[in-house]
Amino acid sequence: MFKQPNPLRYSLIFALGCATTATAQEGTDQAPKSLDTLEVTATRGLDSLNVNPGAVTVVDRDAIDKQSSLGGNVGDILAKTVPGLSPSTHGLTSVAQTLRGRNLFVLIDGIPQTISLRDGLHSLNSIDPSSIERIEVIRGSNGVYGFGGTGGIINIITRKNEKGAPLYRTELNGGFSTEHIKDSEQFGLSQSVTGGSGAFDYQLRGSYEKRANVFDADGDRIPPDPNGQGGIADSREFDVLAKLGFDLDADKRLELTTSYYDIKQDTNYVLEAGVYGEQKTRAVKGDPGGEDQGTENLNVNLTYSDQQLFGDTSLGAQLYYRDYMTRFGYFATFYPGGGQSLTESERIGSRLDFETPFDVMSGAKLLWGLDTLMETTAQPLEDGRTFVPEMDQNSVAPFLQAELRLNPKWTVNAGVRYEKFWFEVDDYTTVFGADVEGGELEYSETVFNTGARYQVNDVWAATASFSQGFTVPEIGRTLRQPQQAHRWIRSALSHRWSTTTRLAPRPSGTAPILH
């Protein structure tokens, strides 16, 4: 039978921090301040929180600090702060963590982290919370960043540079269970420096965290890998963020950002399945087999902005590179002879955003531009066998968004995006011994969005919106074991799309609400 929780068991967490500068509060009677309007970059420059008709949540730095001081990763933080987001798995994977029941589309500084061809569902937990300035969440289907955002967009914004004398900051954190002090120790160290003068600014930030085992309320060890997708117990984590910024003049800025994240799990415990009503699932001594599970994520981002490109039109340009790897657990029976797979993905992409204001009614602006992406993704086994073959996909997507303020109370917007894909895979032999002939495919889709907002007073507003997003079943999942009748790539994928969900947008609407 299950043991009753012991009220005398506790867990302790401590945190220490220091900085070279501090500001004292002079007295408690201060005049109220009006907060600046918060721009949401996940809407691609068109709306602030005061006019955006979508369901938006912004998790700021203070909320991130409070939640991360209790332990956990980005998935844990968002599960506690974002309405509509399902609970975290408390591991490396975000499997089953959905937004309004649908999949997430994750970005870091506008760089797509979600892998459409073969999503390992580790994209949400691929950066340390100490490197994050804020997290923007837009609920509902949305095609503004391309296909995949049927549940919503999560855009993670990294920490900003601060000009001035060098500001050094050191943070220590740790925790342990009072019942298993030695086996539950957690320790973290973060060091950063930021500063700059004149046109130049910079930032360098690094963190390290070591975690031991985690125990439940009964004092029993929780399996380190509860989902078979990797966990954060018995892990070591490194995170580095570097930024260089240069103001060419008052209107032009160039910024280079590099971030690297590495987490590995090295454990001597495995999961032992329980019996419903009699014995809970527990951790027992054992060798998981294979290499250590973990994730490596490298993002390189070059941005350029010009507030006066021509006339009143502004430009935002982005060129990015991403190199990603996730290693899954060892399976003795799933693959012939046993094996361990890893997802490898490499991306090069660009974005061009032009924003043009118009003196119409109470104000209007037009956002238009172009996105491009080249992606290569594969899922081999550690021994060299092919589980998911190397897939190449290129895409180009022009888009147009418009916003119109009819008067100080009414704001409406609408947009359209067209996306074209070119997919290619070579001949390959599956891990199960089937020969598959490669080939090429092309597909495309057009999605729309529209919305309106009525400002009732300074506190309440009514909003209504309709947006479309689209996705296709994971192509990589199809190719790893095509049916016997579909050993030719075009036949296999056409069959997959026709019997599950055709390449078409999945619309979602939001009824008018007050907030």
N, C-alpha and C positions, 0 to 999 in steps of 0.2 A: 504494500500500500504506500501511497505518497506520504512523506513526512510533513508535519505541520511546520510552517515557518517559525523560526526561533526569533522572538523580538529582540534578543540580546546580540544578534549578529549585525554588524555595521560595516560599511565601507567608508574609507576616508580618502578625500582628494584634496590636494593642496596646490596652490599656484603662487608663484613669485614673479615679479616683474620690476624692471628698473629702466629709466630713461635719463638722458643727460639734461633734459629740460622739463620743467613743470610749471604750471600756472596756478597760483593760489586764488581762491574765491574770496573777494573782498565783501564781506557782509552777506546777508541773506535776502535783503530787499533789493531786487533788481527789476528794472522795467521789462515788461514782456517784449520778446523779440518775434518778428515775423520771419518764418522760415522761408528759405529760397525754394522756388519751384523745382521739383525733382524731375529731371528728364530721364526717361526710360529708354536706354539704348536698344533694348530688344525689339522696340517698335520701329527701329531703323530711322530715327530722327524725327518722326512725325508727331508724337504726342508727349505731353507731360502727364503726370498723375491727375492734373486738374481737368484735362479734356479727354483723356484716353477712354474710349467706350468699352474696352476689353476688361476682363477680370484679371487685375494685376496685383501681385504682391511683391514688395521689395523688402528683402531681409538685409538690414544695414549692418555696419561693423559692430555696433554695440550688441545687437542680438547674436551675431556670430560669436563674439567673445563670451557672452554669457553661456551659450549652449556648448561651445567647445571646451569651456572650463570643466564641464561635467564628463568629458571624454566623448569619443565617437568621431565620425567623419562627416563629410558633407551630406550624405544621405540621411544620417541621424538628425543633423541640424534642420534640414528642410522638412523632415517628417513631423517635427515639433512646431514648426512655424508657418507652414503653407497649408491653407485649407484645401481640401480635395486631394492631397497627396497621401498615398497609402503608407503604412508603417515601413520603416527601414528593416533590412535583413540583418543589420549589425555585422555585416561582412564586407568583402570586396565587391560583391555583385549587387546590382539593383534589380535582380530578377523579381518579378511580382510587385515592384514598387512603381505604381502607375499614377498618372494624374487624371482624375475623373474616369478611371478605368481604362485609360489608353496609354500608349507608350510615350515616353519623354523624348524630346529633342534637346540635347545638351550642347552648350557652347561655352568656351572660355575665351573671353575678349573677342567674341564674334567668330572664333574658329570652331567649326563643327567637331564635336567629340563623338557623337553617335555614328556608328558605322552601319550604313544602310545595307551593304552587301552581306555582311556576316557580323551582326552585333553580338559581342560577348557580354553585353549588359554590365560593363564595368566603367562606363564613361562618366557616371556621376561621381564616382570616388577615384578621381585621377588627379587631385590637387589637394594640398594641405590647407585647412581652414585659415591658418595664419597668413597665407598669401592672398587672401580674398578681401576686397574692399566692400563689396555688396553682391547680392544675388537677386536677379530679376526673374520673376516667374509670371508668364502669361498663360492662363488656363484656356483650354479649348483649341480646336483645330486651327492651324495657322500656317499659311504657305509663304510667309514673308521671307523666311530663310531657306526655303526649298523643301523637298519632300522628306517626310518622316515625322513632322510635328503634328500628329493627329490628336495627341493628348494635350500638348502644350509645349512651350519653350522655356527652358531654364538657361539663362545667360549669366555666367559667372564672371564678374569683373574683378581683375586683380588690383592690388594696392597701388595707389598713385604716388608719384614722386612729390617731394616737398622741398621747395627751394629754401635756401638759407644756409647757415652754418651746418656742418655735418651733425646729424642727429642719430646717435647710436641707441639701440634698444636691445636689451637682453631679457628674455623670458624663460623661466623655469616652471615646469609643471610635473606633477607626479601623483600617484595614487596607489592604494593597496587595500586589500580586504583584511580586516582584523583577525579573521579566522585562518587565513592562509597567507601570511605576510610575504614569505619568501617566494611562493609560487604565483603571486598576483601583482608583483611590483610593476609599476608603469613609470616611465621617466621620459621627459621631453625637454629639449633645449632649442631655443630660437634666437638667432642673432640677426640684426638688420642695421643698415646705415642708409640714410637718404639725405640729400642736400643739393646744392647747386647755386650758381650765381649768374647774373646776366642772362644770356640766352640758353645756358646749358643747365640741365638737371639730371639727377641719377638716383638709382636705388639698387641695393644688393641685399638680398634676404636669403637666409638659409635656415633650415630646421631639421632636427633629428628626433625621432621618437622610438622608444623600445617598449614593447608591451609583452607581458607574460600572460598567464591564464586568466580567465574570467570565471567567477563563481556565481551561482544563483542564490536566492534567498534562503535555501536550505543548506547552503555551504557546499553544494556539489559542483564539481567542475563542469562548465558548459563546453560541449564539443567545439574545438577550435575552428572546425570547418563544417558548420551546421547545414549548409546548403549544397555541399559538393562543388562550390565555386570559389573557394578561398575565403579566409576570414582574417580578422585583424588581431586576434589573439596569437601569441607566440610570433609576433612580427617585428620587423625593423623597417622604419620608414624614413626616407630622405626627400627633401623638397628644396629646390633652389629657384629663386626668381630674380632676374636682372633686368633693369630698364635704363635706357638712355634716351633723353629727350633734348631736342634742339629747336628753339623758336627762331625761325628764319627771319620773321618780322612780326608785327603785331597781329597779322592775320594768318600766317603760315606756320605750321609746326610739323616736325618729323620726329617719330618715336620708334625705337626698336625694343622689343620685349622678347625675352627668352625665359621659358619656364621648363623645369625638369622635375619629374616626380618618379620615385622608385619605392615600391613596397614589396617585401618578400616575407613569406610565412614559412618558418622552420619549426615544425612541431613533432613531438613524439607521441601524440595522442590521435586516436581515430574515433569515429562515431560508432556506437553500438545501439542498434535500434531497440526501442522499448516495446512493451506490450500494453495496449490501451487499457487503462484502469488498473493496471498492476505494477508496471515498471516503466518509468520515464526513460526517454532516450538519454544516454549518458556518454561521457568520454572515458575511454579505456586506453591503457598503454598499447602502443602499436606503431608500426612503420607505415606511413601513408604511401610510400613507394614513389619512385620517380624523382624529378627535380622539384625544388621548392616552388610552390605556386606564388604568383605575384603579378604586378603590373608595372610597366615602364611607359612613361608618357613624356614626349618632348614636343614643345610648341615654340615656333619662332614666328614672330609677328612684326611686320613693318607697316606702319600707318603714316599717312600724310593727309593733312587737312589744310584747306585754303578757304577762309571765310568770304573772300571776294575774288572768285575765279574770273568771272566776267559779269559786269553789272552787279546785281544783288545775288547772283547764283553762287552757292558755296559747294565745295567738293570735299568728299571724304573717300580716300583710296586706301585699300588694304591688300597686302600681299603676304600670304602665310604658308608655313610648312609644318606638317605634323608627322611624327614617327612614333608608332604605338605598338606595344606588345603586351599580351596577356597570356599567362600560362595557366592552364586548368589542371585539375587533379589527375592522378593516375587511375586508369580503369583497367582492371585485370580481365574483364569479360566482355566489355562493350566492343572493343576492337579485337580482331583475330590475333591471338597471342598476347593480348594486352598492349597498352600504349598510353601515351600522354600527348595531348594536343596543345597548340598555342596559336592564338590569332595574331597575325602580323598585318599592319596596315600603314600605308604611306600616302600622304595627301599633299598636293600643292594646289592652292586656290587663290582667287583674287575677288575683290569687290570694288565696285565703283558706285558711289552715291552722289547724285547731284540734287541739290535742294534749291528751288526757285520760289521766292515769295511773290505774291500778287496783291495789289491794293484793290481788293474787291470786297464789298460789304464791310464786315468787321475784320477782314483779314483772311488770306488764303495762302496756301503753299503747295507746291508740287514736288514730290520726291520721285526721281527716276534714276535708273542705272542698270548695271549688268553684273552678274555673278558668273564666275567660271570655276570649275573644279576638275582636277585629274586625280584619280584614286586607283591604287593597287592594293588588293587585299587577298590574303590566303590563310588557310588553317592547316598547316602540315602537322605531322607527328614528330616527336623528338628524334625518332629513329630514321627520319627521312621519308617515310611513306606519305602519300597524299590523302588527306582526309577531305579538305575542301581545296580545289585547285586554285592557282593564282588567277584572279579576276581583275580585269582592267575596265574602268568605267570613266568616261569623260562627260561633262555636262556644261551647258551654257543656259543662262536664264536672264532675259530682260524682264524688268518689272516697272510698274507705275503706281504710285500712291498719291492721293489728293486729299487735302483737308481744307474745309471751308467753315469759317465762323459766320453764321448768318446774323448774329447779334451777340451781345455779351453773354446771353444765356444759352443759345443754341450753337452746337458744333456738330458737323457731319463729316464723315470721311468715307472713302471708297478706294479700292485698289484691285489690280490684276497682275498676275505673274504667269509667264509661260516658261516651261522648263523642258529642255530637250536632252536626251541621254543616248550615249553610244556605248554599248557593252560588248566585251570580247573575252573569250576564254579559249585556250589551246586544247588540243587533244590530251586526255589524261586517263589514268587507270585508278579506279577507286580503291580504297583500302580493303574493300570486300572482293576485289578481283574483277570488277566489270570495266570493260574498255568503253570510253565515251568519246565521241567525236566532237571537237570544239566547234566554234562558230561565232557569229556576230549578231547582235540584235540592236534595234533602235526603238525607243518609245518616248512619249512626250505627254504632257498634261498642262492644262490651263486652270488656274484656280482664282477665285474672286473673294473679296471681303468688303463689307460695308458696315457702318455703325453710326449712331447718333447719341448725343448727350445733351440733357437739359439740366442746367444748374438751377435748382429750386431756390437755394439760399447759400450762405457761406458754408454750410455743413452738409446739406443733402443734395443729391443729384440723382436723376433718373437716366439710365443708360439702356440701350438696346444695340445688339450687334449680331452679325452673321458672318462667318468666315469659313473657308474651305481649306483643308489640308489634304494631302494624299500620300499614300505609301503603297508598296508592293510587298508580298511575302519575301522573306530573306532568300535571295538567290543562292547564297552559299549553302543554306540548309537544304535546298533542293538538289544542288549538284553533288553533295557528298554521298547520296545514295539514290540516284534516279531509278524510277521503276523500270522493269525489264523491257517494257514496250517503248521506252523513251530513252534510248541510248544515244540519241543525237541531241545536241544542246538545244536547238530551236524547238524541237518536239517536246523535250522535257519541260522547258520553261513555259511554253504556250499551254501545255497541259496544266501546269501548276497554276497559272493565272486564271484559266477558264474554270477550274474546279474549286478555287478558293475565293479569291476576290480579284476582279478584273482591275486593270490599271485605271482607276477612276477616283476622283476626290471623294473623301468622306466628310460631308458637311456637318457642321454643328451650329446651332443657333442659341442665342442667349436672350431670354425674355426681358422686358424692361424691369429694372429693380431699383430700389432706393438704397443709397449707402451714404 
